[in-house]
Amino acid sequence: MNHTARNLIRITGAIVGLGAAVWALRDRLLPAPEIHDEPPPRFREAAPRPAQAPTSVRATTDSSLTDIKGVGAVTAGKLVKAGFTDVPAVAAAEPSVLADAVGTSEAVADKWITSAKSLT
């Protein structure tokens, strides 16, 4: 080995030894972590729930929208909110308008309209 390689090995060894000494003394060299008395809250408080719509659709409509095939209480509530308060209103609706108002496909809205027409 030549003289330059030996010096390089000595310098590398000194640097590694210095790094090991700093690593061993890190607890003494760094400040202690802060410890808080109270842990942070784990969960956010729930927001108050809005008042629920009436569960009885029959009380808010002239005739029962749930008589339409494929329309349950939840969908009937959506229909009432959209302005379709009775079976004749659904029967007279356009499929695209009904689908957009309730958030369904035009095919499903068309089935509802066909069923509503058979009830009127």
DSSP file (Angstrom, degrees, kcal/mol; ACC not computed):
  #  RESIDUE AA STRUCTURE BP1 BP2  ACC     N-H-->O    O-->H-N    N-H-->O    O-->H-N    TCO  KAPPA ALPHA  PHI   PSI    X-CA   Y-CA   Z-CA
    1    1 A M              0   0    0      0, 0.0     2,-0.1     0, 0.0     0, 0.0   0.000 360.0 360.0 360.0 141.3    0.0    0.0    0.0
    2    2 A N     >  -     0   0    0      1,-0.1     4,-1.6     4,-0.0     5,-0.1  -0.333 360.0-102.4 -86.9 174.4    1.2    3.4   -0.8
    3    3 A H  H  > S+     0   0    0      1,-0.2     4,-1.9     2,-0.2     5,-0.1   0.842 117.1  54.8 -66.1 -37.0    1.4    6.3    1.6
    4    4 A T  H  > S+     0   0    0      1,-0.2     4,-2.1     2,-0.2    -1,-0.2   0.888 106.8  50.6 -66.7 -40.8   -1.8    8.1    0.2
    5    5 A A  H  > S+     0   0    0      2,-0.2     4,-2.2     1,-0.2    -1,-0.2   0.899 109.4  51.2 -65.3 -40.8   -4.0    5.0    0.7
    6    6 A R  H  X S+     0   0    0     -4,-1.6     4,-2.4     1,-0.2    -2,-0.2   0.920 110.4  48.6 -63.0 -43.4   -2.8    4.6    4.3
    7    7 A N  H  X S+     0   0    0     -4,-1.9     4,-2.6     1,-0.2    -1,-0.2   0.894 110.1  52.1 -63.4 -39.3   -3.6    8.3    5.1
    8    8 A L  H  X S+     0   0    0     -4,-2.1     4,-2.4     2,-0.2    -1,-0.2   0.899 110.3  48.1 -63.9 -41.0   -7.0    7.9    3.5
    9    9 A I  H  X S+     0   0    0     -4,-2.2     4,-2.5     2,-0.2    -2,-0.2   0.905 111.9  49.8 -67.0 -41.0   -7.7    4.9    5.7
   10   10 A R  H  X S+     0   0    0     -4,-2.4     4,-2.2     2,-0.2    -2,-0.2   0.916 112.5  46.8 -63.1 -43.8   -6.6    6.7    8.8
   11   11 A I  H  X S+     0   0    0     -4,-2.6     4,-2.4     2,-0.2    -2,-0.2   0.923 112.6  49.7 -65.5 -43.6   -8.7    9.7    8.1
   12   12 A T  H  X S+     0   0    0     -4,-2.4     4,-2.6     1,-0.2    -2,-0.2   0.920 111.0  50.0 -61.3 -43.4  -11.7    7.6    7.3
   13   13 A G  H  X S+     0   0    0     -4,-2.5     4,-2.5     1,-0.2    -1,-0.2   0.881 110.0  50.5 -61.4 -39.6  -11.2    5.7   10.6
   14   14 A A  H  X S+     0   0    0     -4,-2.2     4,-2.3     2,-0.2    -1,-0.2   0.900 111.6  47.6 -66.5 -40.7  -11.0    8.9   12.5
   15   15 A I  H  X S+     0   0    0     -4,-2.4     4,-2.5     2,-0.2    -2,-0.2   0.925 113.3  47.4 -67.1 -43.6  -14.2   10.2   11.0
   16   16 A V  H  X S+     0   0    0     -4,-2.6     4,-2.3     1,-0.2    -2,-0.2   0.915 112.7  49.7 -63.9 -41.9  -16.0    7.0   11.7
   17   17 A G  H  X S+     0   0    0     -4,-2.5     4,-2.0     2,-0.2    -2,-0.2   0.892 110.7  49.4 -63.2 -40.3  -14.7    6.9   15.2
   18   18 A L  H  X S+     0   0    0     -4,-2.3     4,-2.3     2,-0.2    -2,-0.2   0.907 110.6  50.7 -64.7 -42.0  -15.8   10.5   15.8
   19   19 A G  H  X S+     0   0    0     -4,-2.5     4,-2.4     1,-0.2    -2,-0.2   0.898 109.9  50.2 -61.6 -41.1  -19.3    9.7   14.4
   20   20 A A  H  X S+     0   0    0     -4,-2.3     4,-2.2     2,-0.2    -1,-0.2   0.884 109.9  50.5 -65.0 -38.3  -19.6    6.7   16.7
   21   21 A A  H  X S+     0   0    0     -4,-2.0     4,-1.7     2,-0.2    -2,-0.2   0.908 111.5  47.3 -66.8 -41.5  -18.6    8.9   19.7
   22   22 A V  H  < S+     0   0    0     -4,-2.3     4,-0.3     2,-0.2    -2,-0.2   0.910 111.8  51.3 -65.1 -41.4  -21.2   11.5   18.8
   23   23 A W  H >< S+     0   0    0     -4,-2.4     3,-0.9     1,-0.2     4,-0.3   0.900 110.6  48.4 -62.6 -40.2  -23.8    8.7   18.3
   24   24 A A  H 3< S+     0   0    0     -4,-2.2     3,-0.3     1,-0.2    -1,-0.2   0.828 117.7  41.0 -68.9 -31.5  -23.0    7.3   21.8
   25   25 A L  T >X S+     0   0    0     -4,-1.7     4,-1.8     1,-0.2     3,-0.9   0.263  80.9 109.7 -99.4  10.8  -23.2   10.7   23.4
   26   26 A R  H <> S+     0   0    0     -3,-0.9     4,-2.3    -4,-0.3    -1,-0.2   0.841  74.5  56.6 -59.5 -35.1  -26.3   11.9   21.5
   27   27 A D  H 34 S+     0   0    0     -3,-0.3    -1,-0.3    -4,-0.3    -2,-0.1   0.843 112.1  42.6 -65.6 -31.5  -28.5   11.8   24.6
   28   28 A R  H <4 S+     0   0    0     -3,-0.9    -1,-0.2     1,-0.1    -2,-0.2   0.755 116.3  48.1 -83.5 -25.0  -26.1   14.1   26.5
   29   29 A L  H  < S+     0   0    0     -4,-1.8    -2,-0.2    -7,-0.2    -3,-0.2   0.796 104.5  63.8 -86.8 -29.8  -25.6   16.4   23.5
   30   30 A L  S  < S-     0   0    0     -4,-2.3     2,-0.0    -5,-0.2     0, 0.0  -0.684  90.1-106.9 -97.1 149.1  -29.3   16.9   22.6
   31   31 A P        -     0   0    0      0, 0.0    -1,-0.1     0, 0.0     3,-0.1  -0.359  42.9 -96.8 -69.6 154.0  -31.9   18.5   24.8
   32   32 A A        -     0   0    0      1,-0.1     3,-0.1    -4,-0.1     2,-0.0  -0.402  46.0-101.5 -68.0 145.7  -34.5   16.3   26.4
   33   33 A P        -     0   0    0      0, 0.0     2,-0.3     0, 0.0    -1,-0.1  -0.356  38.4-105.7 -68.0 150.0  -37.8   16.1   24.5
   34   34 A E        -     0   0    0     -3,-0.1     2,-0.5    -2,-0.0     0, 0.0  -0.580  29.9-154.2 -76.9 136.1  -40.7   18.2   25.9
   35   35 A I        -     0   0    0     -2,-0.3     2,-0.3    -3,-0.1     3,-0.0  -0.959   7.4-148.1-114.3 122.4  -43.4   16.1   27.7
   36   36 A H        -     0   0    0     -2,-0.5    -2,-0.0     1,-0.1     0, 0.0  -0.654  11.3-137.0 -90.4 145.0  -46.9   17.6   27.7
   37   37 A D  S    S+     0   0    0     -2,-0.3    -1,-0.1     1,-0.1     0, 0.0   0.905  90.5  42.4 -67.3 -41.6  -49.1   17.0   30.7
   38   38 A E  S    S-     0   0    0     -3,-0.0    -1,-0.1     3,-0.0    -2,-0.0  -0.902  83.8-129.8-110.4 131.6  -52.3   16.4   28.6
   39   39 A P        -     0   0    0      0, 0.0     3,-0.1     0, 0.0    -2,-0.0  -0.439  37.7 -96.5 -72.3 153.1  -52.2   14.3   25.4
   40   40 A P        -     0   0    0      0, 0.0     2,-0.0     0, 0.0    -4,-0.0  -0.333  50.9 -88.2 -66.1 152.8  -53.9   15.8   22.4
   41   41 A P        -     0   0    0      0, 0.0     3,-0.1     0, 0.0    -3,-0.0  -0.360  31.0-150.2 -63.3 140.9  -57.5   14.8   21.8
   42   42 A R  S    S+     0   0    0      1,-0.1     2,-0.4    -3,-0.1     0, 0.0   0.794  76.0  33.0 -83.0 -29.5  -57.7   11.7   19.6
   43   43 A F  S    S-     0   0    0      3,-0.0     2,-0.2     0, 0.0    -1,-0.1  -0.946  77.5-121.2-131.1 147.6  -61.0   12.5   18.0
   44   44 A R        -     0   0    0     -2,-0.4     2,-0.2     1,-0.1     3,-0.1  -0.571  42.1-100.8 -79.1 150.4  -62.8   15.7   16.9
   45   45 A E        -     0   0    0     -2,-0.2     2,-0.1     1,-0.1    -1,-0.1  -0.493  43.4-106.3 -71.3 141.8  -66.2   16.3   18.4
   46   46 A A        -     0   0    0     -2,-0.2    -1,-0.1     1,-0.1     3,-0.1  -0.412  30.9-116.7 -70.9 141.8  -69.0   15.4   16.1
   47   47 A A        -     0   0    0      1,-0.1    -1,-0.1    -2,-0.1     2,-0.0  -0.481  42.0 -91.6 -73.2 148.0  -70.9   18.2   14.5
   48   48 A P        -     0   0    0      0, 0.0    -1,-0.1     0, 0.0     0, 0.0  -0.356  44.6-117.2 -61.7 140.1  -74.6   18.4   15.5
   49   49 A R        -     0   0    0      1,-0.1     3,-0.1    -3,-0.1     2,-0.0  -0.542  27.0-114.9 -79.5 142.0  -76.8   16.5   13.2
   50   50 A P        -     0   0    0      0, 0.0    -1,-0.1     0, 0.0     2,-0.1  -0.350  44.0 -84.0 -71.3 158.4  -79.4   18.4   11.2
   51   51 A A        -     0   0    0      1,-0.1     2,-0.2    -2,-0.0     0, 0.0  -0.377  51.1-119.4 -62.5 138.4  -83.0   17.7   11.9
   52   52 A Q        -     0   0    0      1,-0.1     3,-0.1    -3,-0.1    -1,-0.1  -0.477  23.6-107.7 -82.7 151.0  -84.2   14.7    9.9
   53   53 A A        -     0   0    0     -2,-0.2    -1,-0.1     1,-0.1    24,-0.0  -0.349  52.3 -80.4 -68.3 155.0  -87.0   14.8    7.4
   54   54 A P        -     0   0    0      0, 0.0    -1,-0.1     0, 0.0     6,-0.1  -0.322  33.9-144.2 -59.5 139.1  -90.3   13.3    8.4
   55   55 A T  S    S+     0   0    0     -3,-0.1     2,-0.8     1,-0.1     3,-0.1   0.724  81.6  79.8 -79.2 -20.2  -90.2    9.5    8.0
   56   56 A S        +     0   0    0      1,-0.2     4,-0.3     2,-0.1     3,-0.3  -0.786  52.3 179.1 -92.4 110.0  -93.8    9.3    6.9
   57   57 A V  S >> S+     0   0    0     -2,-0.8     3,-1.4     1,-0.2     4,-0.7   0.819  77.9  67.6 -75.8 -31.2  -94.1   10.3    3.2
   58   58 A R  G >4 S+     0   0    0      1,-0.3     3,-0.5     2,-0.2    -1,-0.2   0.808  94.2  57.9 -60.0 -30.3  -97.9    9.7    3.3
   59   59 A A  G 34 S+     0   0    0     -3,-0.3    -1,-0.3     1,-0.2    -2,-0.2   0.741 110.7  42.2 -73.4 -21.0  -98.3   12.7    5.6
   60   60 A T  G <4 S+     0   0    0     -3,-1.4     2,-0.3    -4,-0.3    -1,-0.2   0.420 110.3  61.0-106.5   1.0  -96.7   15.0    3.1
   61   61 A T  S << S-     0   0    0     -4,-0.7    25,-0.2    -3,-0.5     3,-0.1  -0.893  72.0-131.8-128.8 158.1  -98.3   13.8   -0.1
   62   62 A D  S    S+     0   0    0     23,-0.6     2,-0.3    -2,-0.3    24,-0.1   0.931  98.4  13.7 -71.4 -46.5 -101.8   13.5   -1.6
   63   63 A S  S    S-     0   0    0     22,-0.3     2,-0.4    -3,-0.1    -1,-0.2  -0.914 100.8 -86.3-127.2 158.3 -101.3    9.9   -2.6
   64   64 A S    >   -     0   0    0     -2,-0.3     3,-1.2     1,-0.2     4,-0.2  -0.454  25.9-164.8 -73.9 119.3  -98.5    7.5   -1.7
   65   65 A L  G >  S+     0   0    0     -2,-0.4     3,-1.5     1,-0.2    -1,-0.2   0.721  87.3  71.6 -69.6 -21.1  -95.4    7.8   -3.8
   66   66 A T  G 3  S+     0   0    0      1,-0.3    -1,-0.2     4,-0.1     5,-0.2   0.586  80.9  73.2 -74.2  -7.0  -94.3    4.5   -2.3
   67   67 A D  G <  S+     0   0    0     -3,-1.2     2,-0.3     2,-0.1    -1,-0.3   0.688  75.9  97.0 -74.2 -17.9  -97.0    2.8   -4.4
   68   68 A I  S X  S-     0   0    0     -3,-1.5     3,-2.1    -4,-0.2     2,-0.2  -0.572  93.1-105.6 -71.6 130.9  -94.8    3.4   -7.4
   69   69 A K  T 3  S+     0   0    0     -2,-0.3    46,-0.2     1,-0.3    47,-0.1  -0.387 104.4  16.2 -62.4 125.9  -92.8    0.3   -8.1
   70   70 A G  T 3  S+     0   0    0      1,-0.2     2,-0.6    -4,-0.2    -1,-0.3   0.412  97.8 113.9  91.9  -0.3  -89.2    0.7   -7.1
   71   71 A V    <   +     0   0    0     -3,-2.1    -1,-0.2    -5,-0.2     2,-0.1  -0.915  40.8 177.9-109.1 117.6  -89.9    3.8   -4.9
   72   72 A G     >  -     0   0    0     -2,-0.6     4,-2.6    -3,-0.1     5,-0.2  -0.319  49.0 -81.2-101.6-170.2  -89.3    3.4   -1.2
   73   73 A A  H  > S+     0   0    0      2,-0.2     4,-2.0     1,-0.2     5,-0.1   0.878 127.3  49.2 -63.7 -40.0  -89.6    5.8    1.7
   74   74 A V  H  > S+     0   0    0      2,-0.2     4,-1.8     1,-0.2    -1,-0.2   0.943 114.3  44.2 -66.9 -47.2  -86.1    7.4    1.1
   75   75 A T  H  > S+     0   0    0      1,-0.2     4,-2.5     2,-0.2    -2,-0.2   0.885 110.8  55.3 -65.6 -37.7  -86.7    7.9   -2.6
   76   76 A A  H  X S+     0   0    0     -4,-2.6     4,-2.5     1,-0.2    -1,-0.2   0.897 106.1  52.1 -61.2 -39.6  -90.2    9.2   -2.0
   77   77 A G  H  X S+     0   0    0     -4,-2.0     4,-2.3     2,-0.2    -1,-0.2   0.893 109.3  49.4 -62.0 -39.9  -88.7   11.8    0.4
   78   78 A K  H  X S+     0   0    0     -4,-1.8     4,-1.8     2,-0.2    -2,-0.2   0.895 110.0  51.5 -65.6 -39.3  -86.3   12.8   -2.4
   79   79 A L  H  X>S+     0   0    0     -4,-2.5     5,-2.6     2,-0.2     4,-0.5   0.921 109.6  49.2 -62.6 -43.5  -89.2   13.1   -4.8
   80   80 A V  H ><5S+     0   0    0     -4,-2.5     3,-1.3     1,-0.2    -2,-0.2   0.922 110.4  50.5 -62.3 -43.8  -91.1   15.3   -2.4
   81   81 A K  H 3<5S+     0   0    0     -4,-2.3    -1,-0.2     1,-0.3    -2,-0.2   0.836 108.9  53.0 -62.4 -31.7  -88.1   17.6   -1.9
   82   82 A A  H 3<5S-     0   0    0     -4,-1.8    -1,-0.3    -5,-0.1    -2,-0.2   0.532 126.2-101.0 -82.5  -5.5  -87.7   17.8   -5.7
   83   83 A G  T <<5S+     0   0    0     -3,-1.3     2,-1.2    -4,-0.5    -3,-0.2   0.431  86.4 123.3 103.8  -0.7  -91.4   18.9   -6.0
   84   84 A F      < +     0   0    0     -5,-2.6    -1,-0.2    -6,-0.2    -2,-0.1  -0.735  28.0 162.4 -93.0  88.6  -93.0   15.7   -7.1
   85   85 A T        +     0   0    0     -2,-1.2   -23,-0.6    -5,-0.1   -22,-0.3   0.559  55.4  26.3 -91.9  -8.3  -95.5   15.4   -4.3
   86   86 A D  S  > S-     0   0    0    -25,-0.2     4,-1.5   -24,-0.1     3,-0.3  -0.941  83.0-100.6-148.1 171.3  -98.0   12.9   -5.8
   87   87 A V  H  > S+     0   0    0     -2,-0.3     4,-2.6     1,-0.2     5,-0.2   0.894 117.4  55.0 -63.1 -43.3  -98.2   10.0   -8.2
   88   88 A P  H  > S+     0   0    0      0, 0.0     4,-1.6     0, 0.0    -1,-0.2   0.856 105.1  54.5 -60.1 -32.4  -99.8   12.1  -11.0
   89   89 A A  H  4 S+     0   0    0     -3,-0.3     4,-0.4     2,-0.2    -2,-0.2   0.895 110.7  45.1 -66.2 -39.1  -96.8   14.6  -10.8
   90   90 A V  H >< S+     0   0    0     -4,-1.5     3,-1.1     1,-0.2    -1,-0.2   0.906 110.7  54.1 -69.0 -41.0  -94.4   11.7  -11.3
   91   91 A A  H 3< S+     0   0    0     -4,-2.6    -2,-0.2     1,-0.3    -1,-0.2   0.815 110.7  46.6 -62.7 -30.3  -96.5   10.3  -14.1
   92   92 A A  T 3< S+     0   0    0     -4,-1.6    -1,-0.3    -5,-0.2    -2,-0.2   0.503  93.2 106.3 -89.5  -4.9  -96.4   13.6  -16.0
   93   93 A A  S <  S-     0   0    0     -3,-1.1    -3,-0.0    -4,-0.4     3,-0.0  -0.338  72.6-117.4 -78.4 155.5  -92.6   14.1  -15.5
   94   94 A E     >  -     0   0    0      1,-0.1     4,-2.6    -2,-0.1     5,-0.3  -0.719  25.0-124.8 -84.3 141.3  -90.0   13.8  -18.2
   95   95 A P  H  > S+     0   0    0      0, 0.0     4,-2.6     0, 0.0     5,-0.2   0.879 109.5  49.9 -56.3 -40.5  -87.5   11.0  -17.4
   96   96 A S  H  > S+     0   0    0      2,-0.2     4,-2.1     1,-0.2     5,-0.2   0.897 112.4  46.8 -67.4 -38.9  -84.5   13.3  -17.7
   97   97 A V  H  > S+     0   0    0      2,-0.2     4,-2.2     1,-0.2    -1,-0.2   0.927 115.1  45.9 -67.9 -44.6  -86.0   15.9  -15.4
   98   98 A L  H  X S+     0   0    0     -4,-2.6     4,-2.0     2,-0.2     5,-0.3   0.910 112.4  50.9 -64.5 -42.7  -87.0   13.3  -12.8
   99   99 A A  H  X>S+     0   0    0     -4,-2.6     4,-2.3    -5,-0.3     5,-1.9   0.910 112.4  46.2 -62.3 -43.2  -83.6   11.6  -13.0
  100  100 A D  H  <5S+     0   0    0     -4,-2.1    -1,-0.2     1,-0.2    -2,-0.2   0.881 111.8  51.7 -66.7 -37.8  -81.8   14.9  -12.4
  101  101 A A  H  <5S+     0   0    0     -4,-2.2    -1,-0.2     1,-0.2    -2,-0.2   0.865 121.8  30.0 -68.4 -36.1  -84.0   15.9   -9.6
  102  102 A V  H  <5S-     0   0    0     -4,-2.0    -2,-0.2    -5,-0.2    -1,-0.2   0.687 107.9-116.1 -99.3 -21.2  -83.6   12.6   -7.6
  103  103 A G  T  <5S+     0   0    0     -4,-2.3     2,-0.2    -5,-0.3    -3,-0.2   0.912  72.2 114.1  86.3  47.7  -80.1   11.7   -8.7
  104  104 A T      < -     0   0    0     -5,-1.9    -1,-0.3    -6,-0.1     2,-0.1  -0.759  69.3 -77.7-135.3-178.6  -80.8    8.4  -10.6
  105  105 A S     >  -     0   0    0     -2,-0.2     4,-2.2     1,-0.1     5,-0.1  -0.433  34.9-119.1 -82.6 160.6  -80.5    7.2  -14.2
  106  106 A E  H  > S+     0   0    0      1,-0.2     4,-2.5     2,-0.2     5,-0.2   0.824 113.5  59.2 -67.3 -30.3  -83.1    8.0  -16.8
  107  107 A A  H  > S+     0   0    0      2,-0.2     4,-1.7     1,-0.2    -1,-0.2   0.923 108.2  44.0 -64.4 -43.3  -83.9    4.3  -17.2
  108  108 A V  H  > S+     0   0    0      2,-0.2     4,-2.1     1,-0.2    -2,-0.2   0.920 113.3  51.2 -66.6 -43.1  -84.9    4.0  -13.6
  109  109 A A  H  X S+     0   0    0     -4,-2.2     4,-2.3     1,-0.2    -2,-0.2   0.881 107.8  53.4 -61.5 -37.9  -86.9    7.3  -13.8
  110  110 A D  H  X S+     0   0    0     -4,-2.5     4,-2.4     1,-0.2    -1,-0.2   0.889 107.2  51.2 -64.4 -38.8  -88.7    6.0  -16.9
  111  111 A K  H  X S+     0   0    0     -4,-1.7     4,-2.4     2,-0.2    -2,-0.2   0.896 110.1  49.9 -64.1 -39.9  -89.7    2.8  -15.0
  112  112 A W  H  X S+     0   0    0     -4,-2.1     4,-2.7     2,-0.2    -2,-0.2   0.911 110.7  49.4 -64.5 -41.9  -91.1    5.0  -12.2
  113  113 A I  H  X S+     0   0    0     -4,-2.3     4,-2.4     2,-0.2    -2,-0.2   0.913 111.1  49.4 -65.3 -42.2  -93.0    7.1  -14.7
  114  114 A T  H  X S+     0   0    0     -4,-2.4     4,-1.5     2,-0.2    -1,-0.2   0.917 113.4  46.5 -61.7 -43.2  -94.5    4.0  -16.3
  115  115 A S  H  X S+     0   0    0     -4,-2.4     4,-0.9     1,-0.2    -2,-0.2   0.887 111.9  50.9 -66.0 -38.8  -95.5    2.6  -12.9
  116  116 A A  H  X S+     0   0    0     -4,-2.7     4,-1.1     1,-0.2     3,-0.5   0.879 107.5  53.5 -66.7 -37.7  -97.0    5.9  -11.9
  117  117 A K  H  < S+     0   0    0     -4,-2.4     3,-0.3     1,-0.2    -1,-0.2   0.854 105.7  53.7 -64.8 -34.2  -99.0    6.1  -15.1
  118  118 A S  H  < S+     0   0    0     -4,-1.5    -1,-0.2     1,-0.2    -2,-0.2   0.736 108.3  51.3 -72.8 -20.0 -100.4    2.6  -14.4
  119  119 A L  H  <        0   0    0     -4,-0.9    -1,-0.2    -3,-0.5    -2,-0.2   0.694 360.0 360.0 -87.1 -20.0 -101.6    3.9  -10.9
  120  120 A T     <        0   0    0     -4,-1.1    -1,-0.2    -3,-0.3    -2,-0.2   0.465 360.0 360.0 -93.7 360.0 -103.4    7.0  -12.2
